[in-house]
Amino acid sequence: MSNTALLASPAPVRHLRAVPDVPPRRAVAAPTASATPPAAGTVSVGTAPRGFALYVGIDEAKAAADGVSLSTLVEALRRTLGELAPHAETYATVALAPASAGGRDVDVVRLALHEPSAVARTKQDEPEDDHVPGGVTIDISRRRVHIEGEAAQLTFKEFELLQYLVLREGRTIERTELVSSLWSHADADEAPGERTIDVHVRRLRSKLGRYEDIVRTVRGIGYRFDRHADVVIRYGHGTPSPDRF
């Protein structure tokens, strides 16, 4: 199926049991047919879910510190899936990278196994990318936003807010999630209330000008970024994964 295939199931953790070490199959690339599970209601017309992939970022030293090994984790998870879904076909592969490779383990794994969005985000910008077209250009890697060719003067937190929504395009983000993610290191008395998020969004929208509607309000829930024909998003080396927050 895919790299260290797991289950996204409400079953309790008690189903997971450690098993004796069994050397896992080792590979650098994942099967070309792997795909991430689409969210409910977002399956493209003419397609059907056939499985899912889960990328696990952990090296042997970290696993050992937790009292397990990579092969123990792989086999335990495969057996758990076998108990819950006996008809499931699984395939596990361990991503290899140079010992000197930096970055988060999960990002190294996604790139080594050629996960499409990870590959796209690590492509270096071409020289002509310095040209900023009209409309809105959101440059994630360089942390810049241009509107009609002019740099938008966003604050650090305003850009983080926009980036968080952009990396989760089409998904409605609740105010509570924005607070817990963007102010995760703030003291309890420094973190904004949910309604304060509305103020940050309002200021962000004012700087987006006539393109303010790319940040949409979902009444009673939160906010969502919707792609617009006049919006260009540039990903580059170092672009954070949506799960970084």
Buried (B, 14 or more C-beta within 10 A) or exposed (E): BBBBBBBEEEEEEEBBEEBEEEEBEEBEEBBEEBBBEEEEEEEEEEEEEEBBBBBBBBBEEEBEEEEBBBBBBBBBBBBBBEEEEEEEEBBBBBBBBEEEEEEEBBBBBBBBBBBEBBEEBBEEBEEEBEEBEEBBBBBBBEEBBBBBEEEBEBEEBBBBBBBBBBBBEEEBBBBEBBBEBBBEEEEEEEBBEEEEBBEBBEBBBEBBEEBBEBBBBEEEEBBBBEEEEBBBBBBBEEBBBEEEB
